[in-house]
């Protein structure tokens, strides 16, 4: 009996790591605040879940969440996020 193993085919990465722009990172934070679900953010941005979860633990993510919330409050969207 022949056993066939499936292989995961990754897209090529420059230098072994994917590079995401700051704009993409900030859009991911905003998407998370709006959608409230990391898997929906993965689907909408194409950024891998493990990358997003790693970012979410960083201080810059928390700072960006605070910036977005503060901006929404100033615009009168207190209950939005």
PyMOL commands that set and color helices and strands:
alter all, ss='L'
color gray80, all
select helices_A, chain A and resi 14-16+22-35+38-45+49-56+59-74
alter helices_A, ss='H'
color red, helices_A
deselect
rebuild
show_as cartoon
